[in-house]
Amino acid sequence: MDEDLSKDAVKAAEHELLLEFPHFNEATAWDLGTRIRAAADAAGQAVTIDIRLGGACVFMSAMPGTTPSNADWARRKRNLVNLLHVSSYRIQLDVEAGRNWPQFMALDPRDHVAAGGCFPIRAAGTGVVGTITVSGLPSRDDHWLVVSTVADMLGVDLGDSSF
């Protein structure tokens, strides 16, 4: 694996450890979703945002410039994160390093994709309660949009694990 990608894999794992919500509900999802949308808009980016609590969609937004394929990419990323409880970017980096979990698990590529942009929502004392997915940018940028917005919302300094 390329040294930069190896560093990204370590950072992605750190993001998962550092970013835990004290609680997560529909109001939290709305706040987070609008923050992600505002950050994308301020950067001139067009993304689809999908936030799930359990299996329920609690926030969905498709910005002008996205297509229905972005929602499908979000679904496929989310399916993989729901199985493994790690970020889809981290899974993508594992695949690029030769550890192809989706293939090893015989997952249908029509329903699962190792591409950055989906992040597990962890709630204190509970574990993974849902997912945050962004689709529309390159994988690393999708991941960073989610992670940086969650960190800002939680008041977490990512320090050395920033991209």
DAQUILIN-V697035 format. One record per backbone hydrogen bond with DSSP energy under -1.0 kcal/mol. NH is the residue of the N-H (numbers start at 1). CO is the residue of the C=O. E is the energy in kcal/mol with one decimal. If there is no record, write none. Layout:
BEGIN
{{NH,CO,E} {NH,CO,E}}
END
This chain:
BEGIN
{{6,2,-2.5} {7,3,-2.2} {8,4,-2.2} {9,5,-2.1} {10,6,-1.7} {11,7,-2.4} {12,8,-3.0} {13,9,-1.9} {14,10,-2.0} {15,11,-2.5} {16,12,-1.6} {17,13,-1.3} {18,14,-2.7} {19,15,-2.2} {20,18,-1.1} {21,122,-3.0} {29,25,-2.4} {30,26,-2.3} {31,27,-2.3} {32,28,-2.8} {33,29,-3.2} {34,30,-2.4} {35,31,-1.8} {36,32,-2.6} {37,33,-2.4} {38,34,-2.3} {39,35,-2.5} {40,36,-2.5} {41,37,-2.7} {42,38,-2.6} {43,39,-1.4} {44,41,-1.5} {45,40,-3.2} {48,135,-2.7} {49,61,-3.2} {50,133,-2.7} {51,59,-2.9} {52,131,-2.7} {53,56,-2.5} {54,129,-3.1} {56,53,-1.9} {58,51,-2.6} {59,51,-1.3} {61,49,-2.2} {63,47,-2.1} {66,63,-2.0} {70,67,-1.6} {72,68,-1.5} {73,69,-2.7} {74,70,-2.3} {75,71,-2.1} {76,72,-2.3} {77,73,-2.5} {78,74,-2.7} {79,75,-2.4} {80,76,-1.3} {81,77,-2.1} {82,78,-2.7} {83,79,-1.1} {84,80,-2.0} {85,81,-3.0} {88,118,-2.5} {91,87,-1.8} {92,88,-2.4} {93,89,-2.4} {94,90,-1.9} {95,91,-2.5} {96,92,-2.5} {97,93,-1.2} {98,95,-1.7} {99,94,-2.9} {101,99,-1.7} {104,100,-2.8} {105,101,-2.6} {106,103,-1.6} {107,102,-2.9} {111,108,-1.9} {112,108,-1.1} {113,76,-1.2} {115,113,-1.4} {119,132,-2.8} {121,130,-2.9} {123,127,-2.5} {124,21,-2.9} {126,123,-2.4} {127,123,-2.3} {129,121,-3.0} {131,52,-1.4} {132,119,-2.3} {133,50,-2.7} {134,117,-2.3} {135,48,-1.9} {142,138,-2.6} {143,139,-2.5} {144,140,-2.6} {145,141,-2.5} {146,142,-1.8} {147,143,-2.9} {148,144,-2.9} {149,145,-1.4} {150,146,-2.6} {151,147,-2.7} {152,148,-2.1} {153,149,-2.5} {154,150,-2.4} {156,151,-2.7} {161,158,-2.8} {162,159,-1.5}}
END
